[in-house]
Amino acid sequence: MTDEQPGRPKRRTFTKAYKARILAAFDALPEGSPERGALLRKKRLYHSHIEHWRKQAENGTLAASTGKPNKDAESEELAALRAENKKLKAEAARLESRNDKLAGELGKTKTALDIAGKAFALLQDISSSADSGER
């Protein structure tokens, strides 16, 4: 028997690279999306992990909990940039879709204004011909 208490789970530790990858993947997903929750469930993490790691990253203290030191800081930066790129592409696609929707609505509005203008002109013609016919 070991010195550990039986049945007590071992505390997990995360490397700096793992934290950076998870943060990048989490931030790449749209805010409030169910995919964020799915990622946390898949990795068996809590939102508090993300909040804590984000604070560490912002303070520049995202130190490795355990494990080997990160050999390649460029790979972490590349992963973060790729995640940001993915996030920006998703935002661009959302804005493009919104732009298309608004362009369609603008077309409908222009058509409605054109019809209203023609109806007004027709009513003016009818009114002026009725006025000239009464004299």
Helices and strands as residue ranges (DSSP letters): H 16-28, H 34-43, H 47-59, H 73-134
